[in-house]
Structure formats: C-alpha cells, structure tokens
C-alpha cells in the first residue's frame, strides 16, 4: 500500500515571511487562496513591518 510522500505535495511560499509550506488536507478546497504559512503571518500582513530576526 503506497503512502503519500510529503515531497510529492504542492508547495507555496508564505507572502509574509517567505518560508515554504506544503499542502494540507484542511486547505483542500481553498488551496488557491492560501497565502500564509501560519496564523502569526496572517496577523503580520496588516502591520507591514518585517519581523525581527533575533536580538541583535
């Protein structure tokens, strides 16, 4: 029995942080409209300020 491999699933880049993220079952119906990798990036979209990368 073959299992779906994560490397076979479609990928996108997050519109805020630029990280790649993979297709998920919960996005099955709305994959074309998914733009953000996480709720945090969804909140950050409105601020327009880049995230801090460390303490320096």
PDB file of N, H, CA, C and O in Angstrom:
ATOM      1  N   UNK A   1       0.846  -1.180   0.000  1.00  0.00           N
ATOM      2  CA  UNK A   1       0.000   0.000   0.000  1.00  0.00           C
ATOM      3  C   UNK A   1       0.894   1.247   0.000  1.00  0.00           C
ATOM      4  O   UNK A   1       1.711   1.427   0.902  1.00  0.00           O
ATOM      5  N   UNK A   2       0.738   2.080  -0.987  1.00  0.00           N
ATOM      6  H   UNK A   2       0.074   1.934  -1.719  1.00  0.00           H
ATOM      7  CA  UNK A   2       1.576   3.273  -1.110  1.00  0.00           C
ATOM      8  C   UNK A   2       1.023   4.417  -0.267  1.00  0.00           C
ATOM      9  O   UNK A   2      -0.183   4.663  -0.238  1.00  0.00           O
ATOM     10  N   UNK A   3       1.915   5.098   0.405  1.00  0.00           N
ATOM     11  H   UNK A   3       2.895   4.898   0.382  1.00  0.00           H
ATOM     12  CA  UNK A   3       1.526   6.274   1.196  1.00  0.00           C
ATOM     13  C   UNK A   3       1.957   7.517   0.439  1.00  0.00           C
ATOM     14  O   UNK A   3       2.955   7.507  -0.281  1.00  0.00           O
ATOM     15  N   UNK A   4       1.198   8.582   0.609  1.00  0.00           N
ATOM     16  H   UNK A   4       0.387   8.591   1.195  1.00  0.00           H
ATOM     17  CA  UNK A   4       1.598   9.845   0.002  1.00  0.00           C
ATOM     18  C   UNK A   4       2.835  10.364   0.705  1.00  0.00           C
ATOM     19  O   UNK A   4       2.913  10.388   1.934  1.00  0.00           O
ATOM     20  N   UNK A   5       3.788  10.772  -0.089  1.00  0.00           N
ATOM     21  H   UNK A   5       3.725  10.753  -1.087  1.00  0.00           H
ATOM     22  CA  UNK A   5       5.019  11.310   0.452  1.00  0.00           C
ATOM     23  C   UNK A   5       4.901  12.822   0.536  1.00  0.00           C
ATOM     24  O   UNK A   5       4.347  13.442  -0.371  1.00  0.00           O
ATOM     25  N   UNK A   6       5.407  13.432   1.599  1.00  0.00           N
ATOM     26  H   UNK A   6       5.857  12.928   2.336  1.00  0.00           H
ATOM     27  CA  UNK A   6       5.302  14.881   1.759  1.00  0.00           C
ATOM     28  C   UNK A   6       6.006  15.630   0.640  1.00  0.00           C
ATOM     29  O   UNK A   6       5.618  16.748   0.302  1.00  0.00           O
ATOM     30  N   UNK A   7       7.027  15.031   0.067  1.00  0.00           N
ATOM     31  H   UNK A   7       7.342  14.122   0.341  1.00  0.00           H
ATOM     32  CA  UNK A   7       7.758  15.702  -1.003  1.00  0.00           C
ATOM     33  C   UNK A   7       6.939  15.780  -2.283  1.00  0.00           C
ATOM     34  O   UNK A   7       7.261  16.566  -3.174  1.00  0.00           O
ATOM     35  N   UNK A   8       5.888  14.980  -2.386  1.00  0.00           N
ATOM     36  H   UNK A   8       5.626  14.342  -1.661  1.00  0.00           H
ATOM     37  CA  UNK A   8       5.036  14.989  -3.574  1.00  0.00           C
ATOM     38  C   UNK A   8       3.938  16.040  -3.506  1.00  0.00           C
ATOM     39  O   UNK A   8       3.327  16.352  -4.528  1.00  0.00           O
ATOM     40  N   UNK A   9       3.674  16.591  -2.332  1.00  0.00           N
ATOM     41  H   UNK A   9       4.171  16.338  -1.502  1.00  0.00           H
ATOM     42  CA  UNK A   9       2.573  17.540  -2.183  1.00  0.00           C
ATOM     43  C   UNK A   9       2.967  18.921  -2.706  1.00  0.00           C
ATOM     44  O   UNK A   9       4.143  19.283  -2.677  1.00  0.00           O
ATOM     45  N   UNK A  10       1.987  19.695  -3.185  1.00  0.00           N
ATOM     46  H   UNK A  10       1.031  19.401  -3.209  1.00  0.00           H
ATOM     47  CA  UNK A  10       2.276  21.040  -3.689  1.00  0.00           C
ATOM     48  C   UNK A  10       2.837  21.940  -2.592  1.00  0.00           C
ATOM     49  O   UNK A  10       2.548  21.751  -1.411  1.00  0.00           O
ATOM     50  N   UNK A  11       3.631  22.907  -2.994  1.00  0.00           N
ATOM     51  H   UNK A  11       3.866  23.061  -3.953  1.00  0.00           H
ATOM     52  CA  UNK A  11       4.246  23.842  -2.051  1.00  0.00           C
ATOM     53  C   UNK A  11       3.986  25.267  -2.497  1.00  0.00           C
ATOM     54  O   UNK A  11       3.772  25.536  -3.679  1.00  0.00           O
ATOM     55  N   UNK A  12       4.007  26.174  -1.533  1.00  0.00           N
ATOM     56  H   UNK A  12       4.181  25.956  -0.572  1.00  0.00           H
ATOM     57  CA  UNK A  12       3.896  27.609  -1.788  1.00  0.00           C
ATOM     58  C   UNK A  12       4.871  28.326  -0.876  1.00  0.00           C
ATOM     59  O   UNK A  12       5.387  27.746   0.079  1.00  0.00           O
ATOM     60  N   UNK A  13       5.120  29.599  -1.180  1.00  0.00           N
ATOM     61  H   UNK A  13       4.701  30.070  -1.956  1.00  0.00           H
ATOM     62  CA  UNK A  13       5.926  30.441  -0.304  1.00  0.00           C
ATOM     63  C   UNK A  13       4.999  31.398   0.426  1.00  0.00           C
ATOM     64  O   UNK A  13       4.086  31.967  -0.172  1.00  0.00           O
ATOM     65  N   UNK A  14       5.235  31.573   1.710  1.00  0.00           N
ATOM     66  H   UNK A  14       5.976  31.110   2.196  1.00  0.00           H
ATOM     67  CA  UNK A  14       4.436  32.482   2.529  1.00  0.00           C
ATOM     68  C   UNK A  14       4.626  33.912   2.033  1.00  0.00           C
ATOM     69  O   UNK A  14       5.751  34.328   1.756  1.00  0.00           O
ATOM     70  N   UNK A  15       3.535  34.664   1.921  1.00  0.00           N
ATOM     71  H   UNK A  15       2.621  34.326   2.146  1.00  0.00           H
ATOM     72  CA  UNK A  15       3.574  36.039   1.424  1.00  0.00           C
ATOM     73  C   UNK A  15       4.242  36.994   2.409  1.00  0.00           C
ATOM     74  O   UNK A  15       4.658  38.083   2.013  1.00  0.00           O
ATOM     75  N   UNK A  16       4.356  36.615   3.679  1.00  0.00           N
ATOM     76  H   UNK A  16       4.018  35.730   4.001  1.00  0.00           H
ATOM     77  CA  UNK A  16       4.935  37.495   4.691  1.00  0.00           C
ATOM     78  C   UNK A  16       6.393  37.134   4.977  1.00  0.00           C
ATOM     79  O   UNK A  16       7.276  37.984   4.863  1.00  0.00           O
ATOM     80  N   UNK A  17       6.646  35.889   5.344  1.00  0.00           N
ATOM     81  H   UNK A  17       5.928  35.198   5.436  1.00  0.00           H
ATOM     82  CA  UNK A  17       7.994  35.505   5.769  1.00  0.00           C
ATOM     83  C   UNK A  17       8.809  34.816   4.677  1.00  0.00           C
ATOM     84  O   UNK A  17      10.027  34.692   4.801  1.00  0.00           O
ATOM     85  N   UNK A  18       8.155  34.372   3.622  1.00  0.00           N
ATOM     86  H   UNK A  18       7.165  34.472   3.521  1.00  0.00           H
ATOM     87  CA  UNK A  18       8.870  33.742   2.520  1.00  0.00           C
ATOM     88  C   UNK A  18       9.222  32.280   2.737  1.00  0.00           C
ATOM     89  O   UNK A  18       9.894  31.678   1.900  1.00  0.00           O
ATOM     90  N   UNK A  19       8.784  31.704   3.840  1.00  0.00           N
ATOM     91  H   UNK A  19       8.238  32.193   4.521  1.00  0.00           H
ATOM     92  CA  UNK A  19       9.066  30.292   4.109  1.00  0.00           C
ATOM     93  C   UNK A  19       8.198  29.406   3.228  1.00  0.00           C
ATOM     94  O   UNK A  19       7.050  29.748   2.944  1.00  0.00           O
ATOM     95  N   UNK A  20       8.740  28.265   2.789  1.00  0.00           N
ATOM     96  H   UNK A  20       9.673  27.987   3.019  1.00  0.00           H
ATOM     97  CA  UNK A  20       7.915  27.326   2.024  1.00  0.00           C
ATOM     98  C   UNK A  20       6.987  26.554   2.960  1.00  0.00           C
ATOM     99  O   UNK A  20       7.365  26.211   4.080  1.00  0.00           O
ATOM    100  N   UNK A  21       5.780  26.286   2.494  1.00  0.00           N
ATOM    101  H   UNK A  21       5.473  26.564   1.584  1.00  0.00           H
ATOM    102  CA  UNK A  21       4.867  25.441   3.255  1.00  0.00           C
ATOM    103  C   UNK A  21       4.125  24.527   2.297  1.00  0.00           C
ATOM    104  O   UNK A  21       3.951  24.850   1.122  1.00  0.00           O
ATOM    105  N   UNK A  22       3.689  23.383   2.809  1.00  0.00           N
ATOM    106  H   UNK A  22       3.830  23.121   3.764  1.00  0.00           H
ATOM    107  CA  UNK A  22       3.089  22.335   1.993  1.00  0.00           C
ATOM    108  C   UNK A  22       1.580  22.298   2.112  1.00  0.00           C
ATOM    109  O   UNK A  22       0.996  22.807   3.069  1.00  0.00           O
ATOM    110  N   UNK A  23       0.966  21.685   1.119  1.00  0.00           N
ATOM    111  H   UNK A  23       1.441  21.272   0.342  1.00  0.00           H
ATOM    112  CA  UNK A  23      -0.473  21.484   1.075  1.00  0.00           C
ATOM    113  C   UNK A  23      -0.910  20.665   2.281  1.00  0.00           C
ATOM    114  O   UNK A  23      -0.223  19.732   2.696  1.00  0.00           O
ATOM    115  N   UNK A  24      -2.055  21.023   2.833  1.00  0.00           N
ATOM    116  H   UNK A  24      -2.614  21.781   2.496  1.00  0.00           H
ATOM    117  CA  UNK A  24      -2.652  20.264   3.939  1.00  0.00           C
ATOM    118  C   UNK A  24      -4.078  19.903   3.578  1.00  0.00           C
ATOM    119  O   UNK A  24      -4.736  20.604   2.809  1.00  0.00           O
ATOM    120  N   UNK A  25      -4.543  18.818   4.134  1.00  0.00           N
ATOM    121  H   UNK A  25      -4.008  18.249   4.759  1.00  0.00           H
ATOM    122  CA  UNK A  25      -5.902  18.341   3.871  1.00  0.00           C
ATOM    123  C   UNK A  25      -6.938  19.414   4.187  1.00  0.00           C
ATOM    124  O   UNK A  25      -7.924  19.548   3.462  1.00  0.00           O
ATOM    125  N   UNK A  26      -6.731  20.181   5.260  1.00  0.00           N
ATOM    126  H   UNK A  26      -5.930  20.072   5.849  1.00  0.00           H
ATOM    127  CA  UNK A  26      -7.711  21.201   5.644  1.00  0.00           C
ATOM    128  C   UNK A  26      -7.791  22.332   4.624  1.00  0.00           C
ATOM    129  O   UNK A  26      -8.770  23.078   4.613  1.00  0.00           O
ATOM    130  N   UNK A  27      -6.775  22.474   3.763  1.00  0.00           N
ATOM    131  H   UNK A  27      -5.980  21.868   3.772  1.00  0.00           H
ATOM    132  CA  UNK A  27      -6.783  23.507   2.722  1.00  0.00           C
ATOM    133  C   UNK A  27      -7.258  22.956   1.380  1.00  0.00           C
ATOM    134  O   UNK A  27      -7.128  23.629   0.357  1.00  0.00           O
ATOM    135  N   UNK A  28      -7.799  21.755   1.371  1.00  0.00           N
ATOM    136  H   UNK A  28      -7.905  21.208   2.202  1.00  0.00           H
ATOM    137  CA  UNK A  28      -8.166  21.066   0.133  1.00  0.00           C
ATOM    138  C   UNK A  28      -9.051  21.916  -0.775  1.00  0.00           C
ATOM    139  O   UNK A  28      -8.815  21.978  -1.981  1.00  0.00           O
ATOM    140  N   UNK A  29     -10.053  22.563  -0.218  1.00  0.00           N
ATOM    141  H   UNK A  29     -10.245  22.513   0.762  1.00  0.00           H
ATOM    142  CA  UNK A  29     -11.000  23.351  -1.022  1.00  0.00           C
ATOM    143  C   UNK A  29     -10.514  24.761  -1.309  1.00  0.00           C
ATOM    144  O   UNK A  29     -11.000  25.399  -2.244  1.00  0.00           O
ATOM    145  N   UNK A  30      -9.570  25.260  -0.529  1.00  0.00           N
ATOM    146  H   UNK A  30      -9.175  24.742   0.230  1.00  0.00           H
ATOM    147  CA  UNK A  30      -9.172  26.662  -0.669  1.00  0.00           C
ATOM    148  C   UNK A  30      -7.676  26.848  -0.933  1.00  0.00           C
ATOM    149  O   UNK A  30      -7.139  27.923  -0.667  1.00  0.00           O
ATOM    150  N   UNK A  31      -7.004  25.834  -1.444  1.00  0.00           N
ATOM    151  H   UNK A  31      -7.441  24.961  -1.660  1.00  0.00           H
ATOM    152  CA  UNK A  31      -5.559  25.906  -1.650  1.00  0.00           C
ATOM    153  C   UNK A  31      -5.160  27.104  -2.516  1.00  0.00           C
ATOM    154  O   UNK A  31      -4.118  27.713  -2.271  1.00  0.00           O
ATOM    155  N   UNK A  32      -5.958  27.449  -3.510  1.00  0.00           N
ATOM    156  H   UNK A  32      -6.804  26.955  -3.708  1.00  0.00           H
ATOM    157  CA  UNK A  32      -5.629  28.573  -4.389  1.00  0.00           C
ATOM    158  C   UNK A  32      -5.617  29.908  -3.651  1.00  0.00           C
ATOM    159  O   UNK A  32      -4.915  30.832  -4.061  1.00  0.00           O
ATOM    160  N   UNK A  33      -6.378  30.020  -2.576  1.00  0.00           N
ATOM    161  H   UNK A  33      -6.948  29.269  -2.242  1.00  0.00           H
ATOM    162  CA  UNK A  33      -6.446  31.287  -1.848  1.00  0.00           C
ATOM    163  C   UNK A  33      -5.548  31.325  -0.604  1.00  0.00           C
ATOM    164  O   UNK A  33      -5.472  32.359   0.059  1.00  0.00           O
ATOM    165  N   UNK A  34      -4.875  30.231  -0.277  1.00  0.00           N
ATOM    166  H   UNK A  34      -4.936  29.391  -0.815  1.00  0.00           H
ATOM    167  CA  UNK A  34      -3.982  30.197   0.883  1.00  0.00           C
ATOM    168  C   UNK A  34      -2.712  30.980   0.555  1.00  0.00           C
ATOM    169  O   UNK A  34      -2.058  30.718  -0.455  1.00  0.00           O
ATOM    170  N   UNK A  35      -2.363  31.949   1.420  1.00  0.00           N
ATOM    171  H   UNK A  35      -2.894  32.161   2.241  1.00  0.00           H
ATOM    172  CA  UNK A  35      -1.195  32.808   1.187  1.00  0.00           C
ATOM    173  C   UNK A  35      -0.187  32.783   2.325  1.00  0.00           C
ATOM    174  O   UNK A  35       0.973  33.146   2.134  1.00  0.00           O
ATOM    175  N   UNK A  36      -0.622  32.358   3.508  1.00  0.00           N
ATOM    176  H   UNK A  36      -1.565  32.063   3.663  1.00  0.00           H
ATOM    177  CA  UNK A  36       0.218  32.480   4.693  1.00  0.00           C
ATOM    178  C   UNK A  36       0.487  31.112   5.303  1.00  0.00           C
ATOM    179  O   UNK A  36      -0.366  30.226   5.259  1.00  0.00           O
ATOM    180  N   UNK A  37       1.678  30.944   5.874  1.00  0.00           N
ATOM    181  H   UNK A  37       2.371  31.664   5.909  1.00  0.00           H
ATOM    182  CA  UNK A  37       2.064  29.659   6.441  1.00  0.00           C
ATOM    183  C   UNK A  37       1.508  29.444   7.844  1.00  0.00           C
ATOM    184  O   UNK A  37       1.449  28.310   8.320  1.00  0.00           O
ATOM    185  N   UNK A  38       1.099  30.526   8.511  1.00  0.00           N
ATOM    186  H   UNK A  38       1.147  31.447   8.124  1.00  0.00           H
ATOM    187  CA  UNK A  38       0.647  30.404   9.899  1.00  0.00           C
ATOM    188  C   UNK A  38      -0.288  31.548  10.269  1.00  0.00           C
ATOM    189  O   UNK A  38      -0.414  32.528   9.534  1.00  0.00           O
ATOM    190  N   UNK A  39      -0.940  31.408  11.416  1.00  0.00           N
ATOM    191  H   UNK A  39      -0.838  30.612  12.013  1.00  0.00           H
ATOM    192  CA  UNK A  39      -1.794  32.486  11.922  1.00  0.00           C
ATOM    193  C   UNK A  39      -0.955  33.720  12.243  1.00  0.00           C
ATOM    194  O   UNK A  39      -1.419  34.846  12.063  1.00  0.00           O
ATOM    195  N   UNK A  40       0.251  33.524  12.706  1.00  0.00           N
ATOM    196  H   UNK A  40       0.628  32.609  12.852  1.00  0.00           H
ATOM    197  CA  UNK A  40       1.123  34.656  13.015  1.00  0.00           C
ATOM    198  C   UNK A  40       1.397  35.487  11.759  1.00  0.00           C
ATOM    199  O   UNK A  40       1.338  36.715  11.806  1.00  0.00           O
ATOM    200  N   UNK A  41       1.691  34.838  10.657  1.00  0.00           N
ATOM    201  H   UNK A  41       1.739  33.839  10.618  1.00  0.00           H
ATOM    202  CA  UNK A  41       1.939  35.569   9.413  1.00  0.00           C
ATOM    203  C   UNK A  41       0.662  36.239   8.915  1.00  0.00           C
ATOM    204  O   UNK A  41       0.721  37.322   8.334  1.00  0.00           O
ATOM    205  N   UNK A  42      -0.474  35.618   9.133  1.00  0.00           N
ATOM    206  H   UNK A  42      -0.522  34.738   9.606  1.00  0.00           H
ATOM    207  CA  UNK A  42      -1.744  36.234   8.745  1.00  0.00           C
ATOM    208  C   UNK A  42      -1.955  37.540   9.514  1.00  0.00           C
ATOM    209  O   UNK A  42      -2.429  38.524   8.947  1.00  0.00           O
ATOM    210  N   UNK A  43      -1.602  37.551  10.810  1.00  0.00           N
ATOM    211  H   UNK A  43      -1.217  36.751  11.271  1.00  0.00           H
ATOM    212  CA  UNK A  43      -1.719  38.772  11.614  1.00  0.00           C
ATOM    213  C   UNK A  43      -0.693  39.815  11.194  1.00  0.00           C
ATOM    214  O   UNK A  43      -0.995  41.009  11.187  1.00  0.00           O
ATOM    215  N   UNK A  44       0.509  39.386  10.843  1.00  0.00           N
ATOM    216  H   UNK A  44       0.754  38.416  10.849  1.00  0.00           H
ATOM    217  CA  UNK A  44       1.594  40.290  10.474  1.00  0.00           C
ATOM    218  C   UNK A  44       1.323  41.015   9.160  1.00  0.00           C
ATOM    219  O   UNK A  44       1.883  42.087   8.931  1.00  0.00           O
ATOM    220  N   UNK A  45       0.482  40.460   8.294  1.00  0.00           N
ATOM    221  H   UNK A  45       0.027  39.589   8.480  1.00  0.00           H
ATOM    222  CA  UNK A  45       0.242  41.047   6.970  1.00  0.00           C
ATOM    223  C   UNK A  45      -0.251  42.481   7.064  1.00  0.00           C
ATOM    224  O   UNK A  45       0.109  43.310   6.229  1.00  0.00           O
ATOM    225  N   UNK A  46      -1.068  42.789   8.065  1.00  0.00           N
ATOM    226  H   UNK A  46      -1.360  42.115   8.744  1.00  0.00           H
ATOM    227  CA  UNK A  46      -1.651  44.119   8.199  1.00  0.00           C
ATOM    228  C   UNK A  46      -0.629  45.143   8.676  1.00  0.00           C
ATOM    229  O   UNK A  46      -0.711  46.313   8.302  1.00  0.00           O
ATOM    230  N   UNK A  47       0.320  44.729   9.485  1.00  0.00           N
ATOM    231  H   UNK A  47       0.387  43.778   9.789  1.00  0.00           H
ATOM    232  CA  UNK A  47       1.284  45.679  10.038  1.00  0.00           C
ATOM    233  C   UNK A  47       2.281  46.163   8.995  1.00  0.00           C
ATOM    234  O   UNK A  47       2.710  47.316   9.031  1.00  0.00           O
ATOM    235  N   UNK A  48       2.647  45.293   8.075  1.00  0.00           N
ATOM    236  H   UNK A  48       2.298  44.356   8.046  1.00  0.00           H
ATOM    237  CA  UNK A  48       3.570  45.673   7.023  1.00  0.00           C
ATOM    238  C   UNK A  48       5.009  45.839   7.477  1.00  0.00           C
ATOM    239  O   UNK A  48       5.870  46.204   6.676  1.00  0.00           O
ATOM    240  N   UNK A  49       5.284  45.577   8.748  1.00  0.00           N
ATOM    241  H   UNK A  49       4.584  45.281   9.399  1.00  0.00           H
ATOM    242  CA  UNK A  49       6.650  45.694   9.245  1.00  0.00           C
ATOM    243  C   UNK A  49       7.310  44.323   9.230  1.00  0.00           C
ATOM    244  O   UNK A  49       6.674  43.327   9.576  1.00  0.00           O
ATOM    245  N   UNK A  50       8.570  44.261   8.835  1.00  0.00           N
ATOM    246  H   UNK A  50       9.086  45.070   8.554  1.00  0.00           H
ATOM    247  CA  UNK A  50       9.247  42.963   8.821  1.00  0.00           C
ATOM    248  C   UNK A  50       9.453  42.444  10.235  1.00  0.00           C
ATOM    249  O   UNK A  50       9.590  43.222  11.179  1.00  0.00           O
ATOM    250  N   UNK A  51       9.473  41.133  10.373  1.00  0.00           N
ATOM    251  H   UNK A  51       9.362  40.501   9.606  1.00  0.00           H
ATOM    252  CA  UNK A  51       9.677  40.509  11.672  1.00  0.00           C
ATOM    253  C   UNK A  51      11.116  40.689  12.122  1.00  0.00           C
ATOM    254  O   UNK A  51      12.038  40.729  11.307  1.00  0.00           O
ATOM    255  N   UNK A  52      11.294  40.796  13.419  1.00  0.00           N
ATOM    256  H   UNK A  52      10.546  40.763  14.082  1.00  0.00           H
ATOM    257  CA  UNK A  52      12.640  40.870  13.981  1.00  0.00           C
ATOM    258  C   UNK A  52      13.276  39.488  13.889  1.00  0.00           C
ATOM    259  O   UNK A  52      12.613  38.478  14.127  1.00  0.00           O
ATOM    260  N   UNK A  53      14.547  39.445  13.548  1.00  0.00           N
ATOM    261  H   UNK A  53      15.085  40.265  13.355  1.00  0.00           H
ATOM    262  CA  UNK A  53      15.233  38.159  13.422  1.00  0.00           C
ATOM    263  C   UNK A  53      16.344  38.067  14.450  1.00  0.00           C
ATOM    264  O   UNK A  53      17.523  38.185  14.115  1.00  0.00           O
ATOM    265  N   UNK A  54      15.971  37.861  15.679  1.00  0.00           N
ATOM    266  H   UNK A  54      15.013  37.766  15.951  1.00  0.00           H
ATOM    267  CA  UNK A  54      16.959  37.712  16.732  1.00  0.00           C
ATOM    268  C   UNK A  54      17.063  38.947  17.609  1.00  0.00           C
ATOM    269  O   UNK A  54      16.292  39.896  17.469  1.00  0.00           O
ATOM    270  N   UNK A  55      18.012  38.918  18.499  1.00  0.00           N
ATOM    271  H   UNK A  55      18.639  38.147  18.613  1.00  0.00           H
ATOM    272  CA  UNK A  55      18.163  40.020  19.451  1.00  0.00           C
ATOM    273  C   UNK A  55      19.489  40.743  19.232  1.00  0.00           C
ATOM    274  O   UNK A  55      20.341  40.767  20.120  1.00  0.00           O
ATOM    275  N   UNK A  56      19.658  41.321  18.075  1.00  0.00           N
ATOM    276  H   UNK A  56      18.966  41.302  17.354  1.00  0.00           H
ATOM    277  CA  UNK A  56      20.942  41.943  17.883  1.00  0.00           C
ATOM    278  C   UNK A  56      20.960  43.012  16.950  1.00  0.00           C
ATOM    279  O   UNK A  56      22.011  43.609  16.716  1.00  0.00           O
TER     280      UNK A  56
END
